[in-house]
């Protein structure tokens, strides 16, 4: 099963402590390699300057001294030389963004998660320090804020209060070793770019295209799920949240096969999930149960739309191009399975109504039998929905969305070819003299084949908007 890449970014308020933690063999059970582009002095000076600037700004919260990326690697990377892998990934970042890094390559305790920690600076070292000399004495209070007179930092006896600072005339009252922070590092486009860069770098060293990773596309019809780390105190909550998202995703697949346009599914996702979840967060904060309720209602909305939509007619196998006939056969298979699912889905409300009418103490066995039948049918429907994309994966299509997009494009190409062929036949038929027939060239059949093959190759390369990893809500 194809996976998405997992690349996460976090803020560091104690960069020296974090570096010590990720690079220490004593504190890491499975540490394979470390790499630095700058020494400890650089990171100490960086932390000091960040803290100084934070105090001067008077901002609330914690000072952000640096940032960290966690990059999950496929297990195939354990067969590569760890130090080389780490250096490649670290130097790629340094080359692109011209900032210093320190990194480490780990396994978790159970050796199920091979990953890189990459810490990077948001500031760059100045070519020459920016030093400011005091032309008169400068005074700072206990918080590091500059004040105008010495009187503001002395006690009743005239002594400078503890924690206050006096810089005499001619002394250095301010110096900068680093540039200001590069704001792009805290932007969403930057994180998106990093995910694309590292996913491509990961795939470069995986020979089997079927094992390639993909960055999750937030504009797809699907909802992402969240990775559950070991000993996560919110594991049960995340698991329930993921289940709700997966139910939406398989319902979206069913909607595509039922002939509902992708744009309509995206519209429902935006209006019924994103907008309502955003309103809920603004009003109540993040409430997982409320979010799951929103997703469940959106799924119900989409299911009602599916019930109201007649399945499109089966494709007619009247095209002798092997490329398109293969797609038509796949389309028929998924439509047949969709009809079977919908037939079962239509039976469930009838059984529930029958159960509701089965009352009284003498009908408990009958009621129990109906409940068992309903449960079995719902379990079967769920399993069939989850297995629906497997019909297409056997032919190389990663998911329903990729197949349907390729099928519609191919269908348009074939329709256009048929129209051109019919027009050519009409012109040839109307031409009375054989010499005039040479003026009309038939549409190129091989060109159509090439277009179909190209579309199929693109569709099969598209990785699934699958419900895993790489989530930041």
Secondary structure by P-SEA (a helix, b strand, c coil): cbbbbbbbbbbbccaaaaaaaaaccccccccccccccccaaaaaaaaaaaaaaaaaaccccccccbbbbbbbbccccccccaaaaaaaaaaaaaaaccccccccccccccccccbbbbbbbcbbbbcccbbbbbccbbbbcccccccccccccccccccccccbbbbccccccccccccccccccccaaaaaaaaaaaaaaaaccccccccccccccccccbbbbbbbcccccaaaaaaaaaaaaaaaaaaaaaaaaacccaaaaaaaaaaccaaaaaaaaacccccaaaaaaaaaaaaaaaaaaaaacccccccccccccaaaaaaaaaaaaaaaaaaaaaaaaaaaaaaaaaaaacccccaaaaaaaaaaaaaaaaaaaaaaaaacaaaaaaaccccaaaaaaaaaaaaaaaaaaaaaaaaaaaaaaacccaaaaaacccccaaaaaaaaaaaaaaaaacccccccccccc
